[in-house]
Amino acid sequence: MFFYLASVLFAAHLAQRVFVPLEKDTPDIRFEEILRTVSQSEIPNNVVDILFTTGTTGKQKGVMISDMAIVANAENLVAAQGFCHETTFVISGPLNHIGSLSKIWPVIMVGGTIIITEGMKNIPSFFQALNYESNKLATFWVPASLRMLLMLEKSRLESVASKFDFIETGAAYLSKEDMCELCKVFPKTRLYNTYASTETGIVCTYYYNKNGCVAGCVGNVMKHSEVSLSIDGYICCKGKTLMSGYVGCIPN
């Protein structure tokens, strides 16, 4: 399923069509609603992906992402986290979310290798992927997956730790305790916690096993991004990685 999604992504882009990935078990009524929304909306010519948010802050929205934003996100990751042609990135999350989908392009950009697993619901498939002959493994975990692995498979993680070049976490709050525990398990691996969203793209990353385990720290701003704080405490983002708008609501 995950390999099929990746193949459809490439095919859609080559055919100059818009890629709209959905969760595997999306209910028919939700699928019809999304299909109707997208087909009846004006989509700018530069938009190549539409990612629907999970709805954690309200109703699910279709976020339109341009080809420029995809390239900018990829270049942000390559420059900040050291992707290279020897990188073998194991994708274990859903490709309808920016956290995992965004890792495809930087790997392709540098000529690395991508391994797409069946997700963390199938932990054996994830560890099987780690048998790949590479000492430049990399992966992305959300905090919930990280905690599950540390609780259930800590010894197995320790046994493959030397193969990992870097690990990125993101998509939710990562506690100081989890940061410190991951540093112990992967003492020689570069560990990053990234600040991003579907709307803003990937804007900041924090190299915490080098600079200290500080929960809530967004780290350094990436090359194609600008970040500032408003008077009332909101994080304001600018740059090439920003969305083109929501489906049905294009900003001026």
CYANA upper distance limits for C-alpha pairs under 8 A (distance plus 0.5 A):
  1 MET  CA      5 LEU  CA      6.76
  1 MET  CA    118 GLU  CA      8.02
  2 PHE  CA      6 ALA  CA      6.88
  2 PHE  CA     94 PRO  CA      8.31
  2 PHE  CA     95 LEU  CA      7.79
  2 PHE  CA    116 ILE  CA      6.88
  2 PHE  CA    117 THR  CA      7.42
  2 PHE  CA    118 GLU  CA      6.91
  3 PHE  CA      7 SER  CA      6.75
  3 PHE  CA    116 ILE  CA      6.91
  4 TYR  CA      8 VAL  CA      6.69
  5 LEU  CA      9 LEU  CA      6.67
  5 LEU  CA     21 PRO  CA      8.03
  5 LEU  CA     95 LEU  CA      7.85
  6 ALA  CA     10 PHE  CA      7.01
  6 ALA  CA     95 LEU  CA      8.32
  7 SER  CA     11 ALA  CA      6.70
  8 VAL  CA     12 ALA  CA      6.40
  8 VAL  CA     19 PHE  CA      8.43
  9 LEU  CA     13 HIS  CA      6.83
  9 LEU  CA     19 PHE  CA      6.58
 10 PHE  CA     14 LEU  CA      6.64
 11 ALA  CA     15 ALA  CA      6.59
 12 ALA  CA     16 GLN  CA      6.65
 12 ALA  CA     17 ARG  CA      5.43
 12 ALA  CA     18 VAL  CA      6.81
 12 ALA  CA     19 PHE  CA      6.44
 13 HIS  CA     17 ARG  CA      6.19
 13 HIS  CA     18 VAL  CA      7.37
 13 HIS  CA     19 PHE  CA      7.73
 13 HIS  CA     48 VAL  CA      7.18
 16 GLN  CA     48 VAL  CA      8.07
 17 ARG  CA     48 VAL  CA      7.22
 18 VAL  CA     47 VAL  CA      7.39
 18 VAL  CA     48 VAL  CA      5.10
 18 VAL  CA     49 ASP  CA      5.87
 18 VAL  CA     50 ILE  CA      7.56
 19 PHE  CA     48 VAL  CA      6.64
 19 PHE  CA     49 ASP  CA      5.18
 19 PHE  CA     50 ILE  CA      6.73
 20 VAL  CA     49 ASP  CA      6.48
 20 VAL  CA     50 ILE  CA      5.48
 20 VAL  CA     51 LEU  CA      6.64
 20 VAL  CA     96 ASN  CA      8.30
 21 PRO  CA     50 ILE  CA      8.05
 21 PRO  CA     51 LEU  CA      7.20
 21 PRO  CA     95 LEU  CA      7.56
 21 PRO  CA     96 ASN  CA      5.34
 22 LEU  CA     26 THR  CA      7.25
 22 LEU  CA     51 LEU  CA      8.48
 22 LEU  CA     52 PHE  CA      8.17
 22 LEU  CA     96 ASN  CA      5.95
 23 GLU  CA     94 PRO  CA      7.91
 23 GLU  CA     96 ASN  CA      6.95
 26 THR  CA     30 ARG  CA      6.99
 26 THR  CA     31 PHE  CA      6.87
 27 PRO  CA     31 PHE  CA      6.74
 28 ASP  CA     32 GLU  CA      6.63
 29 ILE  CA     33 GLU  CA      6.73
 30 ARG  CA     34 ILE  CA      6.72
 31 PHE  CA     35 LEU  CA      6.57
 32 GLU  CA     36 ARG  CA      6.54
 33 GLU  CA     37 THR  CA      6.63
 34 ILE  CA     38 VAL  CA      6.59
 35 LEU  CA     39 SER  CA      6.46
 36 ARG  CA     40 GLN  CA      6.51
 37 THR  CA     41 SER  CA      6.73
 37 THR  CA    247 VAL  CA      7.96
 37 THR  CA    248 GLY  CA      8.01
 38 VAL  CA    247 VAL  CA      7.21
 38 VAL  CA    248 GLY  CA      8.42
 41 SER  CA    247 VAL  CA      6.95
 41 SER  CA    248 GLY  CA      5.74
 42 GLU  CA    247 VAL  CA      8.13
 42 GLU  CA    248 GLY  CA      7.24
 43 ILE  CA     47 VAL  CA      7.29
 43 ILE  CA    247 VAL  CA      7.77
 46 ASN  CA     66 SER  CA      5.72
 46 ASN  CA     67 ASP  CA      6.61
 46 ASN  CA     68 MET  CA      8.39
 47 VAL  CA     64 MET  CA      6.58
 47 VAL  CA     65 ILE  CA      5.89
 47 VAL  CA     66 SER  CA      4.55
 47 VAL  CA     67 ASP  CA      6.78
 47 VAL  CA    244 SER  CA      7.79
 48 VAL  CA     64 MET  CA      8.14
 48 VAL  CA     65 ILE  CA      6.71
 48 VAL  CA     66 SER  CA      6.01
 48 VAL  CA     67 ASP  CA      6.43
 49 ASP  CA     64 MET  CA      6.54
 49 ASP  CA     65 ILE  CA      5.68
 49 ASP  CA     66 SER  CA      7.35
 50 ILE  CA     62 GLY  CA      6.37
 50 ILE  CA     63 VAL  CA      5.80
 50 ILE  CA     64 MET  CA      5.09
 50 ILE  CA     65 ILE  CA      6.57
 50 ILE  CA    247 VAL  CA      8.49
 51 LEU  CA     62 GLY  CA      6.03
 51 LEU  CA     63 VAL  CA      5.64
 51 LEU  CA     64 MET  CA      7.23
 51 LEU  CA     65 ILE  CA      8.26
 51 LEU  CA     96 ASN  CA      6.82
 51 LEU  CA     97 HIS  CA      7.20
 51 LEU  CA     98 ILE  CA      8.11
 51 LEU  CA    198 THR  CA      7.90
 52 PHE  CA     60 GLN  CA      6.69
 52 PHE  CA     61 LYS  CA      5.82
 52 PHE  CA     62 GLY  CA      4.76
 52 PHE  CA     63 VAL  CA      6.43
 52 PHE  CA     96 ASN  CA      8.14
 52 PHE  CA     97 HIS  CA      8.38
 53 THR  CA     60 GLN  CA      5.67
 53 THR  CA     61 LYS  CA      5.99
 53 THR  CA     62 GLY  CA      7.06
 53 THR  CA     63 VAL  CA      7.74
 53 THR  CA     97 HIS  CA      8.17
 53 THR  CA    198 THR  CA      7.70
 54 THR  CA     60 GLN  CA      6.29
 55 GLY  CA     59 LYS  CA      5.49
 55 GLY  CA     60 GLN  CA      4.77
 55 GLY  CA     61 LYS  CA      7.74
 56 THR  CA     60 GLN  CA      8.49
 61 LYS  CA    246 TYR  CA      6.99
 61 LYS  CA    247 VAL  CA      7.77
 62 GLY  CA    246 TYR  CA      5.89
 62 GLY  CA    247 VAL  CA      5.67
 63 VAL  CA    198 THR  CA      7.36
 63 VAL  CA    199 GLU  CA      6.91
 63 VAL  CA    243 MET  CA      7.09
 63 VAL  CA    244 SER  CA      8.10
 63 VAL  CA    245 GLY  CA      6.68
 63 VAL  CA    246 TYR  CA      5.25
 63 VAL  CA    247 VAL  CA      6.86
 64 MET  CA    243 MET  CA      6.23
 64 MET  CA    244 SER  CA      5.86
 64 MET  CA    245 GLY  CA      6.07
 64 MET  CA    246 TYR  CA      6.29
 64 MET  CA    247 VAL  CA      6.96
 65 ILE  CA     69 ALA  CA      6.78
 65 ILE  CA     70 ILE  CA      7.68
 65 ILE  CA    242 LEU  CA      8.18
 65 ILE  CA    243 MET  CA      5.51
 65 ILE  CA    244 SER  CA      6.26
 65 ILE  CA    245 GLY  CA      8.35
 66 SER  CA     70 ILE  CA      6.96
 66 SER  CA    243 MET  CA      7.44
 66 SER  CA    244 SER  CA      6.91
 67 ASP  CA     71 VAL  CA      6.89
 68 MET  CA     72 ALA  CA      6.58
 68 MET  CA    240 LYS  CA      7.21
 68 MET  CA    241 THR  CA      7.87
 69 ALA  CA     73 ASN  CA      6.48
 69 ALA  CA    201 GLY  CA      7.94
 69 ALA  CA    240 LYS  CA      6.02
 69 ALA  CA    241 THR  CA      4.71
 69 ALA  CA    242 LEU  CA      6.88
 69 ALA  CA    243 MET  CA      7.62
 70 ILE  CA     74 ALA  CA      6.72
 70 ILE  CA    102 SER  CA      8.02
 70 ILE  CA    105 TRP  CA      7.99
 70 ILE  CA    241 THR  CA      7.53
 71 VAL  CA     75 GLU  CA      6.64
 71 VAL  CA    105 TRP  CA      8.00
 72 ALA  CA     76 ASN  CA      6.55
 72 ALA  CA    224 HIS  CA      6.73
 72 ALA  CA    240 LYS  CA      6.48
 72 ALA  CA    241 THR  CA      6.08
 73 ASN  CA     77 LEU  CA      6.85
 73 ASN  CA    102 SER  CA      7.70
 73 ASN  CA    201 GLY  CA      6.93
 73 ASN  CA    202 ILE  CA      6.27
 73 ASN  CA    203 VAL  CA      8.44
 73 ASN  CA    224 HIS  CA      8.32
 73 ASN  CA    241 THR  CA      6.25
 74 ALA  CA     78 VAL  CA      6.68
 74 ALA  CA    102 SER  CA      7.54
 74 ALA  CA    103 LYS  CA      7.97
 74 ALA  CA    105 TRP  CA      6.15
 74 ALA  CA    106 PRO  CA      4.93
 74 ALA  CA    109 MET  CA      8.08
 75 GLU  CA     79 ALA  CA      6.53
 75 GLU  CA    106 PRO  CA      7.16
 75 GLU  CA    223 LYS  CA      8.40
 75 GLU  CA    224 HIS  CA      8.44
 76 ASN  CA     80 ALA  CA      6.53
 76 ASN  CA    202 ILE  CA      7.76
 76 ASN  CA    203 VAL  CA      8.03
 76 ASN  CA    222 MET  CA      6.01
 76 ASN  CA    223 LYS  CA      6.28
 76 ASN  CA    224 HIS  CA      6.90
 77 LEU  CA     81 GLN  CA      6.05
 77 LEU  CA     82 GLY  CA      7.92
 77 LEU  CA     83 PHE  CA      7.73
 77 LEU  CA    106 PRO  CA      7.13
 77 LEU  CA    202 ILE  CA      8.32
 77 LEU  CA    222 MET  CA      8.41
 78 VAL  CA     82 GLY  CA      5.80
 78 VAL  CA     83 PHE  CA      5.29
 78 VAL  CA     84 CYS  CA      8.01
 78 VAL  CA    106 PRO  CA      6.45
 78 VAL  CA    110 VAL  CA      8.46
 79 ALA  CA     83 PHE  CA      7.96
 79 ALA  CA    222 MET  CA      8.38
 79 ALA  CA    223 LYS  CA      8.05
 80 ALA  CA    205 THR  CA      7.90
 80 ALA  CA    222 MET  CA      7.06
 81 GLN  CA    166 PHE  CA      8.24
 81 GLN  CA    192 TYR  CA      8.26
 83 PHE  CA     87 THR  CA      6.55
 83 PHE  CA    106 PRO  CA      7.48
 83 PHE  CA    107 VAL  CA      7.26
 83 PHE  CA    110 VAL  CA      7.39
 84 CYS  CA    107 VAL  CA      7.94
 84 CYS  CA    110 VAL  CA      5.86
 84 CYS  CA    111 GLY  CA      7.74
 84 CYS  CA    112 GLY  CA      6.91
 85 HIS  CA    107 VAL  CA      8.08
 85 HIS  CA    110 VAL  CA      5.55
 85 HIS  CA    111 GLY  CA      5.22
 85 HIS  CA    112 GLY  CA      4.77
 85 HIS  CA    113 THR  CA      8.22
 86 GLU  CA    111 GLY  CA      8.33
 86 GLU  CA    112 GLY  CA      6.06
 86 GLU  CA    113 THR  CA      7.98
 86 GLU  CA    134 SER  CA      8.38
 86 GLU  CA    136 LYS  CA      6.63
 87 THR  CA    107 VAL  CA      7.62
 87 THR  CA    112 GLY  CA      5.55
 87 THR  CA    113 THR  CA      6.73
 87 THR  CA    136 LYS  CA      5.56
 87 THR  CA    137 LEU  CA      6.52
 87 THR  CA    138 ALA  CA      7.32
 87 THR  CA    165 ASP  CA      8.44
 88 THR  CA    107 VAL  CA      8.42
 88 THR  CA    112 GLY  CA      6.49
 88 THR  CA    113 THR  CA      5.04
 88 THR  CA    114 ILE  CA      6.22
 88 THR  CA    115 ILE  CA      7.68
 88 THR  CA    134 SER  CA      7.40
 88 THR  CA    136 LYS  CA      6.49
 88 THR  CA    137 LEU  CA      5.32
 88 THR  CA    138 ALA  CA      6.58
 89 PHE  CA    103 LYS  CA      8.27
 89 PHE  CA    107 VAL  CA      7.74
 89 PHE  CA    112 GLY  CA      8.29
 89 PHE  CA    113 THR  CA      6.73
 89 PHE  CA    114 ILE  CA      5.48
 89 PHE  CA    115 ILE  CA      6.63
 89 PHE  CA    137 LEU  CA      6.35
 89 PHE  CA    138 ALA  CA      5.18
 89 PHE  CA    139 THR  CA      5.96
 90 VAL  CA    114 ILE  CA      6.60
 90 VAL  CA    115 ILE  CA      5.24
 90 VAL  CA    116 ILE  CA      6.45
 90 VAL  CA    117 THR  CA      7.67
 90 VAL  CA    126 PHE  CA      8.44
 90 VAL  CA    129 ALA  CA      7.61
 90 VAL  CA    130 LEU  CA      8.33
 90 VAL  CA    137 LEU  CA      7.74
 90 VAL  CA    138 ALA  CA      6.69
 90 VAL  CA    139 THR  CA      5.53
 90 VAL  CA    140 PHE  CA      8.20
 91 ILE  CA    100 SER  CA      6.77
 91 ILE  CA    103 LYS  CA      8.16
 91 ILE  CA    114 ILE  CA      7.76
 91 ILE  CA    115 ILE  CA      6.60
 91 ILE  CA    116 ILE  CA      5.34
 91 ILE  CA    117 THR  CA      6.67
 91 ILE  CA    119 GLY  CA      8.29
 91 ILE  CA    139 THR  CA      6.64
 91 ILE  CA    140 PHE  CA      7.30
 92 SER  CA    100 SER  CA      7.97
 92 SER  CA    116 ILE  CA      6.82
 92 SER  CA    117 THR  CA      5.72
 92 SER  CA    118 GLU  CA      6.97
 92 SER  CA    119 GLY  CA      4.83
 92 SER  CA    120 MET  CA      6.52
 92 SER  CA    126 PHE  CA      7.39
 92 SER  CA    139 THR  CA      8.20
 92 SER  CA    140 PHE  CA      7.93
 92 SER  CA    141 TRP  CA      8.30
 93 GLY  CA     99 GLY  CA      8.22
 93 GLY  CA    100 SER  CA      6.06
 93 GLY  CA    118 GLU  CA      8.43
 93 GLY  CA    119 GLY  CA      5.66
 93 GLY  CA    120 MET  CA      7.44
 93 GLY  CA    140 PHE  CA      8.34
 93 GLY  CA    141 TRP  CA      8.14
 94 PRO  CA    100 SER  CA      6.79
 94 PRO  CA    101 LEU  CA      8.06
 94 PRO  CA    119 GLY  CA      7.42
 95 LEU  CA    100 SER  CA      6.09
 95 LEU  CA    101 LEU  CA      5.28
 96 ASN  CA    100 SER  CA      8.42
 96 ASN  CA    101 LEU  CA      7.22
 97 HIS  CA    101 LEU  CA      6.59
 97 HIS  CA    198 THR  CA      8.11
 98 ILE  CA    102 SER  CA      5.81
 98 ILE  CA    197 SER  CA      7.96
 98 ILE  CA    198 THR  CA      6.38
 98 ILE  CA    201 GLY  CA      8.34
 99 GLY  CA    103 LYS  CA      7.84
 99 GLY  CA    140 PHE  CA      8.03
 99 GLY  CA    170 GLY  CA      7.87
 99 GLY  CA    171 ALA  CA      7.26
100 SER  CA    104 ILE  CA      8.07
100 SER  CA    140 PHE  CA      7.48
102 SER  CA    106 PRO  CA      8.13
103 LYS  CA    107 VAL  CA      7.11
104 ILE  CA    108 ILE  CA      6.89
104 ILE  CA    114 ILE  CA      7.63
105 TRP  CA    109 MET  CA      6.46
106 PRO  CA    110 VAL  CA      6.88
107 VAL  CA    111 GLY  CA      6.56
107 VAL  CA    112 GLY  CA      5.42
107 VAL  CA    113 THR  CA      7.04
107 VAL  CA    114 ILE  CA      7.44
108 ILE  CA    112 GLY  CA      6.47
108 ILE  CA    113 THR  CA      8.06
115 ILE  CA    129 ALA  CA      7.44
117 THR  CA    125 SER  CA      6.74
117 THR  CA    126 PHE  CA      6.51
117 THR  CA    129 ALA  CA      7.73
118 GLU  CA    122 ASN  CA      6.72
118 GLU  CA    125 SER  CA      7.19
118 GLU  CA    126 PHE  CA      8.05
119 GLY  CA    123 ILE  CA      7.97
119 GLY  CA    125 SER  CA      8.47
119 GLY  CA    126 PHE  CA      7.75
120 MET  CA    126 PHE  CA      7.45
120 MET  CA    145 SER  CA      7.44
122 ASN  CA    126 PHE  CA      7.39
123 ILE  CA    127 PHE  CA      6.98
124 PRO  CA    128 GLN  CA      6.52
125 SER  CA    129 ALA  CA      6.78
126 PHE  CA    130 LEU  CA      7.24
127 PHE  CA    131 ASN  CA      7.50
128 GLN  CA    132 TYR  CA      8.35
130 LEU  CA    137 LEU  CA      8.19
130 LEU  CA    160 VAL  CA      8.02
134 SER  CA    163 LYS  CA      7.16
135 ASN  CA    162 SER  CA      7.79
135 ASN  CA    163 LYS  CA      4.81
135 ASN  CA    164 PHE  CA      6.73
135 ASN  CA    165 ASP  CA      7.43
136 LYS  CA    163 LYS  CA      6.64
136 LYS  CA    164 PHE  CA      6.06
136 LYS  CA    165 ASP  CA      5.23
136 LYS  CA    166 PHE  CA      8.25
137 LEU  CA    163 LYS  CA      6.39
137 LEU  CA    164 PHE  CA      4.95
137 LEU  CA    165 ASP  CA      5.99
137 LEU  CA    166 PHE  CA      7.50
138 ALA  CA    164 PHE  CA      6.26
138 ALA  CA    165 ASP  CA      6.40
138 ALA  CA    166 PHE  CA      5.56
138 ALA  CA    167 ILE  CA      5.88
138 ALA  CA    168 GLU  CA      8.35
139 THR  CA    166 PHE  CA      7.70
139 THR  CA    167 ILE  CA      5.66
139 THR  CA    168 GLU  CA      6.82
140 PHE  CA    167 ILE  CA      6.43
140 PHE  CA    168 GLU  CA      5.22
140 PHE  CA    169 THR  CA      6.09
140 PHE  CA    170 GLY  CA      8.19
141 TRP  CA    145 SER  CA      6.48
141 TRP  CA    146 LEU  CA      6.48
141 TRP  CA    167 ILE  CA      8.22
141 TRP  CA    168 GLU  CA      6.92
141 TRP  CA    169 THR  CA      5.39
141 TRP  CA    170 GLY  CA      7.29
142 VAL  CA    146 LEU  CA      6.83
142 VAL  CA    169 THR  CA      6.04
142 VAL  CA    170 GLY  CA      5.88
142 VAL  CA    171 ALA  CA      6.38
142 VAL  CA    172 ALA  CA      7.17
143 PRO  CA    147 ARG  CA      6.63
143 PRO  CA    169 THR  CA      7.23
143 PRO  CA    170 GLY  CA      7.46
143 PRO  CA    171 ALA  CA      8.26
143 PRO  CA    172 ALA  CA      6.97
143 PRO  CA    173 TYR  CA      7.60
143 PRO  CA    174 LEU  CA      6.37
144 ALA  CA    148 MET  CA      6.79
145 SER  CA    149 LEU  CA      6.69
146 LEU  CA    150 LEU  CA      6.64
146 LEU  CA    178 ASP  CA      8.49
147 ARG  CA    151 MET  CA      6.53
147 ARG  CA    178 ASP  CA      7.77
148 MET  CA    152 LEU  CA      6.49
148 MET  CA    153 GLU  CA      8.25
149 LEU  CA    153 GLU  CA      5.43
149 LEU  CA    154 LYS  CA      6.70
149 LEU  CA    157 LEU  CA      8.32
150 LEU  CA    154 LYS  CA      5.12
150 LEU  CA    157 LEU  CA      8.38
153 GLU  CA    157 LEU  CA      6.78
154 LYS  CA    158 GLU  CA      6.76
154 LYS  CA    185 VAL  CA      8.16
155 SER  CA    159 SER  CA      6.78
156 ARG  CA    160 VAL  CA      7.17
157 LEU  CA    161 ALA  CA      6.40
157 LEU  CA    185 VAL  CA      7.62
158 GLU  CA    185 VAL  CA      6.07
158 GLU  CA    186 PHE  CA      7.57
160 VAL  CA    164 PHE  CA      7.89
161 ALA  CA    185 VAL  CA      7.47
161 ALA  CA    186 PHE  CA      5.93
161 ALA  CA    188 LYS  CA      8.47
161 ALA  CA    189 THR  CA      8.01
162 SER  CA    186 PHE  CA      8.03
162 SER  CA    188 LYS  CA      7.63
162 SER  CA    189 THR  CA      8.07
164 PHE  CA    186 PHE  CA      8.49
164 PHE  CA    189 THR  CA      6.40
165 ASP  CA    188 LYS  CA      8.46
165 ASP  CA    189 THR  CA      5.76
165 ASP  CA    190 ARG  CA      6.73
166 PHE  CA    189 THR  CA      5.72
166 PHE  CA    190 ARG  CA      4.90
166 PHE  CA    191 LEU  CA      6.18
166 PHE  CA    192 TYR  CA      8.08
167 ILE  CA    189 THR  CA      7.73
167 ILE  CA    190 ARG  CA      6.92
167 ILE  CA    191 LEU  CA      5.58
167 ILE  CA    192 TYR  CA      6.77
168 GLU  CA    191 LEU  CA      6.51
168 GLU  CA    192 TYR  CA      5.20
168 GLU  CA    193 ASN  CA      6.21
168 GLU  CA    194 THR  CA      7.44
169 THR  CA    174 LEU  CA      8.36
169 THR  CA    191 LEU  CA      8.39
169 THR  CA    192 TYR  CA      6.71
169 THR  CA    193 ASN  CA      5.26
169 THR  CA    194 THR  CA      6.78
170 GLY  CA    174 LEU  CA      7.96
170 GLY  CA    193 ASN  CA      6.06
170 GLY  CA    194 THR  CA      5.61
170 GLY  CA    195 TYR  CA      7.10
170 GLY  CA    196 ALA  CA      8.09
171 ALA  CA    194 THR  CA      8.29
171 ALA  CA    195 TYR  CA      7.99
171 ALA  CA    196 ALA  CA      7.55
171 ALA  CA    197 SER  CA      7.86
173 TYR  CA    215 ALA  CA      8.37
173 TYR  CA    216 GLY  CA      7.59
174 LEU  CA    178 ASP  CA      7.12
174 LEU  CA    179 MET  CA      7.55
174 LEU  CA    193 ASN  CA      8.34
174 LEU  CA    215 ALA  CA      6.85
174 LEU  CA    216 GLY  CA      7.87
175 SER  CA    179 MET  CA      6.87
175 SER  CA    215 ALA  CA      5.89
175 SER  CA    216 GLY  CA      8.37
176 LYS  CA    180 CYS  CA      6.63
176 LYS  CA    213 CYS  CA      6.21
176 LYS  CA    214 VAL  CA      6.47
176 LYS  CA    215 ALA  CA      5.43
177 GLU  CA    181 GLU  CA      6.65
178 ASP  CA    182 LEU  CA      6.60
179 MET  CA    183 CYS  CA      6.77
179 MET  CA    208 TYR  CA      8.04
179 MET  CA    209 ASN  CA      8.44
179 MET  CA    213 CYS  CA      6.36
179 MET  CA    215 ALA  CA      8.44
180 CYS  CA    184 LYS  CA      6.94
180 CYS  CA    213 CYS  CA      6.79
181 GLU  CA    185 VAL  CA      6.92
182 LEU  CA    186 PHE  CA      6.45
183 CYS  CA    187 PRO  CA      5.77
183 CYS  CA    191 LEU  CA      8.09
183 CYS  CA    209 ASN  CA      6.53
190 ARG  CA    207 TYR  CA      7.54
190 ARG  CA    209 ASN  CA      7.30
190 ARG  CA    210 LYS  CA      8.32
191 LEU  CA    207 TYR  CA      6.24
191 LEU  CA    208 TYR  CA      6.59
191 LEU  CA    209 ASN  CA      6.38
192 TYR  CA    205 THR  CA      6.69
192 TYR  CA    206 TYR  CA      5.74
192 TYR  CA    207 TYR  CA      5.07
192 TYR  CA    208 TYR  CA      6.56
192 TYR  CA    209 ASN  CA      8.40
193 ASN  CA    205 THR  CA      6.08
193 ASN  CA    206 TYR  CA      5.63
193 ASN  CA    207 TYR  CA      7.27
193 ASN  CA    208 TYR  CA      7.69
193 ASN  CA    218 VAL  CA      7.97
193 ASN  CA    219 GLY  CA      8.47
194 THR  CA    202 ILE  CA      7.91
194 THR  CA    203 VAL  CA      8.29
194 THR  CA    204 CYS  CA      6.24
194 THR  CA    205 THR  CA      4.62
194 THR  CA    206 TYR  CA      6.71
194 THR  CA    218 VAL  CA      7.20
194 THR  CA    219 GLY  CA      8.24
195 TYR  CA    202 ILE  CA      7.03
195 TYR  CA    203 VAL  CA      6.69
195 TYR  CA    204 CYS  CA      5.55
195 TYR  CA    205 THR  CA      6.45
195 TYR  CA    218 VAL  CA      6.14
196 ALA  CA    200 THR  CA      6.89
196 ALA  CA    201 GLY  CA      6.03
196 ALA  CA    202 ILE  CA      4.94
196 ALA  CA    203 VAL  CA      6.26
196 ALA  CA    204 CYS  CA      7.46
197 SER  CA    201 GLY  CA      5.94
197 SER  CA    202 ILE  CA      7.25
198 THR  CA    243 MET  CA      8.07
199 GLU  CA    242 LEU  CA      6.51
199 GLU  CA    243 MET  CA      5.61
199 GLU  CA    245 GLY  CA      8.47
200 THR  CA    237 CYS  CA      7.20
200 THR  CA    238 LYS  CA      8.41
200 THR  CA    241 THR  CA      6.67
200 THR  CA    242 LEU  CA      4.94
200 THR  CA    243 MET  CA      6.66
201 GLY  CA    241 THR  CA      5.46
201 GLY  CA    242 LEU  CA      6.11
201 GLY  CA    243 MET  CA      7.70
202 ILE  CA    222 MET  CA      8.47
202 ILE  CA    241 THR  CA      7.34
203 VAL  CA    221 VAL  CA      6.41
203 VAL  CA    222 MET  CA      6.01
203 VAL  CA    224 HIS  CA      8.17
203 VAL  CA    225 SER  CA      6.01
203 VAL  CA    226 GLU  CA      8.06
203 VAL  CA    227 VAL  CA      8.29
203 VAL  CA    237 CYS  CA      8.25
203 VAL  CA    241 THR  CA      8.09
204 CYS  CA    218 VAL  CA      6.44
204 CYS  CA    219 GLY  CA      6.36
204 CYS  CA    220 ASN  CA      5.81
204 CYS  CA    221 VAL  CA      4.91
204 CYS  CA    222 MET  CA      5.93
204 CYS  CA    225 SER  CA      8.45
205 THR  CA    218 VAL  CA      6.50
205 THR  CA    219 GLY  CA      5.43
205 THR  CA    220 ASN  CA      6.04
205 THR  CA    221 VAL  CA      7.34
205 THR  CA    222 MET  CA      7.84
206 TYR  CA    217 CYS  CA      7.44
206 TYR  CA    218 VAL  CA      6.36
206 TYR  CA    219 GLY  CA      4.34
206 TYR  CA    220 ASN  CA      6.60
207 TYR  CA    211 ASN  CA      6.66
207 TYR  CA    219 GLY  CA      7.65
208 TYR  CA    212 GLY  CA      5.48
208 TYR  CA    213 CYS  CA      5.74
208 TYR  CA    214 VAL  CA      7.72
209 ASN  CA    213 CYS  CA      7.06
221 VAL  CA    225 SER  CA      6.83
221 VAL  CA    226 GLU  CA      7.16
221 VAL  CA    227 VAL  CA      7.38
222 MET  CA    226 GLU  CA      8.27
224 HIS  CA    239 GLY  CA      6.15
224 HIS  CA    240 LYS  CA      6.40
224 HIS  CA    241 THR  CA      7.47
225 SER  CA    237 CYS  CA      7.55
225 SER  CA    238 LYS  CA      6.30
225 SER  CA    239 GLY  CA      5.02
225 SER  CA    240 LYS  CA      7.29
225 SER  CA    241 THR  CA      7.51
226 GLU  CA    237 CYS  CA      6.15
226 GLU  CA    238 LYS  CA      5.41
226 GLU  CA    239 GLY  CA      6.43
227 VAL  CA    235 ILE  CA      7.37
227 VAL  CA    236 CYS  CA      6.10
227 VAL  CA    237 CYS  CA      5.17
227 VAL  CA    238 LYS  CA      6.95
228 SER  CA    235 ILE  CA      6.44
228 SER  CA    236 CYS  CA      5.69
228 SER  CA    237 CYS  CA      7.19
229 LEU  CA    233 GLY  CA      6.30
229 LEU  CA    234 TYR  CA      6.08
229 LEU  CA    235 ILE  CA      5.31
229 LEU  CA    236 CYS  CA      6.36
230 SER  CA    234 TYR  CA      5.67
230 SER  CA    235 ILE  CA      7.00
230 SER  CA    236 CYS  CA      7.22
237 CYS  CA    242 LEU  CA      8.43
238 LYS  CA    242 LEU  CA      7.39
244 SER  CA    250 ILE  CA      7.62
244 SER  CA    251 PRO  CA      8.09
245 GLY  CA    249 CYS  CA      6.87
245 GLY  CA    250 ILE  CA      5.46
245 GLY  CA    251 PRO  CA      6.43
246 TYR  CA    250 ILE  CA      6.65
